[in-house]
Amino acid sequence: MSHHDHDPVFNTSDNPHFQDVLAQSLQNPARRGLLRGGLGLAGLAMLPGCASMVSGVAAAPAALGFPSVDKSLLDNVILPPGYQYTVLHATGDVLDSALPAYSNKGIESDDWARRIGDHHDGMDIFYIDANGRYTEKETGRAVLCVNHESSADAHFMHPNGQTSNGVSGKKFTQFGDWDLGSRPELEVLKEINHHGISAVEIVKTPQGWRVKQDSPLNRRFTAQTPARISGPRAEIENIRSFMVTRWDTAGAMSRGTLNNCGHGKTPWGTYLGCEENWAFYFQATGTGTGLSPKEVAARRRYGVAAAAPAAGVQKAISQGWHTVSATDDRFARWNLAAVGANAERDFRNEANTFGYNFEIDPLSPSSTPAKRVAMGRFAHEAAVCGIPKAGEPLAFYMGCDSRNEYIYKFVSTAVWDPRDVGGGMLAGDKYLSEGKLYAARFDATGQGEWLELTIAAPRIANFASYKFANQADVLVNPRLAADAVGATKMDRPEWGAVNYRNGEIYFALTNNNAANRTPTKVDAANPRAYMDLDGNKGMGNPNGHIIRFKEADNKSTSKGFTWDIFLFGAEEDAGDANLSGLTAKNAFSSPDGMWFSKATGICWIQTDDGAMTDETNCMMLAAIPGQVGDGAKVTVKNKMVIGGVEQTGTQETFVGAALGEAKLRRFLVAPKGAEVTGITETADGRTLFVNIQHPGELSKPLSTGSAPQSVWPGNQGYGVAGRPRSATIVITRQDGGLIGL
């Protein structure tokens, strides 16, 4: 989301730059062997680029089959000629016909656990066969799961914006703008239930895909939905000790899921709603008394409040949900103050129950979700599964969405058995409760290494900044463990995606700012530090880039990989910063969502931008990728003016082959103020589902009398007009053909 442009940075570790890492590595005989014996870029370039890793994946086309969409500032979804869209569902739409239709007037009600949530984000489709079971084959019946990231646009959700102490009309955002007063119960319940996931049955009709109202499969998961705590059997009691609260003194259960951004889909047919920036929902009203130094250090590393705002401060980070009541656990749980005699008497540990992959079974409405602690706790942005191979462990790749954070990999202990397709939560217990967690280090040689996060590693066991008690402590605090082993700080790791043709993994690195990227603070994987000289004038790496890597021997368990940078975002007139040769037809900024089509092989790229929005709204592009190593080693020229003093420098890196306008084109431009995020496709490649999040994000509070920045989708005839709404759209070709070709 674009409000991440103001994210504070909580990674203050002194992890080394690549040059230091390389010097240390070359002194290590084992590491020298990896560097010399690994498959280098030149060797990779000789491999066949179109070898399919998944049956049914077609060969890559030579060019995209649609004309590029021009930049747009219109308040509508803009598509190429011959394409059309309809709205499937939008914020507030009912799942039960007994509920009143959405008024779009901000009327307060307590029925939001049976309405579509807000801020549509990651999503995926789950087909239902004739027996009501999950199938990978396309049918005319499915459940569509959609994440609902935030309630940041509360000035549209309520009649005149949020209220506090009876004073209304401010624009309160997710990251804190309330005035330390108390908040009304119905407003807060509405915001709590806006979050989470919608699981909705959809059916294919002659008019296209439609929501099936009143289906028993229609289900909402909110910030109040109970979920069990899952983790390695040998560590489960230690894990539960971190989860003890007044609500569950055993620490076996948690409540709710928050800030679900990117997502994951498992090979057995369940959904992972990844919990991203959950830390900012909590506040601590006390002084921190009762917390150990370790607890304070862990909270600081995750950006979690350890104490009340200082005297005289008029605003606080959080939504203010805890202000409704100190005795009602629905609200008191958002206060992390250690006010009781121990953790069983308060909610000091409540934040420890968030930051996980939240697994649900879309086709089993009575099943209980699980938080998969073995996959680590951080600001989860997507959990992409590598290509499953029978008899081998599964690998899930995950980003931690904040500036200077890391890319992670989870490798299951259990090996993949295709008979587990349709196995639901039992299969999840098998594959996601036991395994190894790694953080990535990207070396200056174009090689990389997965660093295991285990208490057995001396650098973790002896970490001076935080004394880990056991492996459970590592899993609950992997950011600190990744600091200890020297993982590479990245430019905001967002969505990951797997190229099904060759098994390579892609990650969107959305952007970074001048506090973290200057000509003297770059490395090979994050090589740019420059100034956007026109428009919004960002500094650092304001346009972001996409990195990709290939596991050694295509093994999920590999400790080494080879990498390059697939694309650099840039304005077409950015000079030396335009390293991918972008033009007016494919210039983009701040890549965020990513996804590969199995039907066409297209890599879809979605943006969450604040750098180019003076000339175009956010967008979605289509790309035809090659493979790691198909480009060249280049020298990046960096220049910035900091405090009136010009800084210059160079950085060597590895860049993929230029795509040009034939293989990279703008496919969609969003309405005003909207982010494009979340995408999935029917198996035949002829229907694309895309989410449009927070149209009108930069609107002023309605109480000021200002018109909203956007009024989409009401201005296109969907629902009651007036206020903008997040929505899922369905895109098809008018001739019924494959999308993008």
Secondary structure, 3 states (H helix, E strand, C coil): CHHHHHCCCCCCCCCCCHHHHHHHHHCCHHHHHHHHHCCCHHHHHCCCCCCCCCCCCCCCCCCCCCCCCCCCCCCCCECCCCEEEEEEEECCCECCCCCCCCCCCCCCCCCHHHECCCCEEEEEEEEECCCCCEECCCCCEEEEEEEECCCCCHHHHCCCCEEECCEEEECCCCCCCECCCCCCHHHHHHHHHHCEEEEEEEEEECCEEEECCCCCCCEEECCCCEEEEECCHHHHHHHHHCCCCCCCCCCCEEECCCCEEEEEECCCCCEEEEECCHHHHCECCCCCCCCCHHHHHHHHHHCCCCCCCCCCCCCECCCCHHHCCCCCHHHHCCECCCCCCCHHHCCCCHHHHCCCEEEECCCCCCCCCEEEHHHCCCCEEEEEECCCCCCCEEEEEEEECCEEECEEEEEEEEECCHHHCCCHHHHHHHHHCCEEEEEEEECCCCEEEEEECCCCCHHHHCCCCCCCCCHHHHHHCHHHHHHHHCCCCEECEEEEEECCCCCCEEEEECCECCCCCCCCCCECCECCCEECCCCCCCEEECCCEEEEEEEHHHCCCCCEEEEEEEEECECCCCHHHCCCCCCCCCCECCEEEEEECCCCCCEEEEECCCCCCCCCCCEEEEECCCCCCCCEEEEEEEEEEECCEEEEEEEEEEECCCCHHHHEEEEEECCCCCEEEEEEECCCCCEEEEEEECCCCCCCCHHHCCCCCCCCCHHHCCCCCCCCCCEEEEEEECCCCCCCC
